[in-house]
């Protein structure tokens, strides 16, 4: 009877903390409300506390209660370089370790905040050739944890620890999967104009790429399908498996060394974009040089005009995500959801989780309305950066899927149409992807 009474009251939690702050509220909102589905209240020791409820003490040692140590990060303003103490909790690597100061041996709240807010990316660093934060400089990579969703593992273990301590039952959301696609180059040979076609033809001829020449001619004579054209297959697959995809369209109106898309002014591209808009959600894949507001807005409005849908989602081309600059720019230009939270040069969990979260602006020290959707796997990264075969990629996908499913998290993958077509260098990848999708849906 006492257990039933206690379990019935587990719809809310009280956090007793020495202080209050926007940072603590941000973490508690995401952890307790968004994930565990609990209402929460943060109080200080001087306030009235209902001792019969579900209470977690933060930074306040309580021998009889459930307590989490406090290392001070959540009371600061701004940001500065941190020396992080590493450790272990139930065989899970941790950050902000502080032994013998609570029910768990590390500052869970600060560790979550540090990773979600991308705190380390505000500290000066040496950027890569695309002016990005290099994965090698991340604390997760340096601790050999980049391919582990550490936050999700912590959350799952916290759930078990709270259930044991309070003799109650808590519920996590069900695992979810979202397939996303970057349409950088919709067609390899078709719909590129006579000048680009002639240049590519001459280049193949001079290099002796006769297999490529024959393939190019066969496509143009309509003897075979363009090697990048997998769109009918994608539609059939999504319908068969009841998947809800997101397509990010590169709508650059001028080709550059980094933007080699089929121009959206072409009727074939307009037809394709309209079709994809009916099959799933459409987002903008901003061109390489679209950090200029006029260019970004022009691409966004064009995509809205063609798809006949408002564009509120984006993913940076080449994953050119510069925090906080990029996120501020996106917010100013009407983007509400961003799918760039991952690395272009390495697979894994840039923010330590597969779950979405709101961006916290460290400069203003406040939560924003921009929803961040992390991805953990991208085909081009696996193939070109990690040098994976299709079989290697399949094994990595399944490992990520298993741990995200186990922790009731979310999984977002990034594939390109060119890897799922008939291009020679991508042979086998379509089969691997379809096999993976079937396993996820089972």
Secondary structure, DSSP 8 states (H G I E B T S, - for coil): -HHHHHHHTTTEEEEEES---HHHHHHHIIIIIIIT--EEEEE-TTS---TTS-EEEESS--SSSEEE---SGGG--S--------EEETTEEESSB-TTSSSBSB-HHHHHHHHHTTGGGGS-----TTS---GGGSHHHHTT-TTS-HHHHHHHHHHHHHHHHHT--------EEEEEEEES-S-SSSSS-HHHHHHHHHHHHHHT-HHHHHHHHHHHTTSS--TT--HHHHHHHHHHHT---EEEE---SS--SS-----TTSHHHHHHHHHHHHHSEEEE---TTTTSHHHHHHHHHHHHHHHTS---EE--GGG---TTHHHHHHHHTT--EEEEES-SSS-S-TTS-SS-EEEEETTTTEEEEEEEEE--EEHHIIIIIS---HHHHHHHHHHHHHHHHHTT-EEEEEEEGGGSSS-GGGTTHHHHHHHHHHHHH-
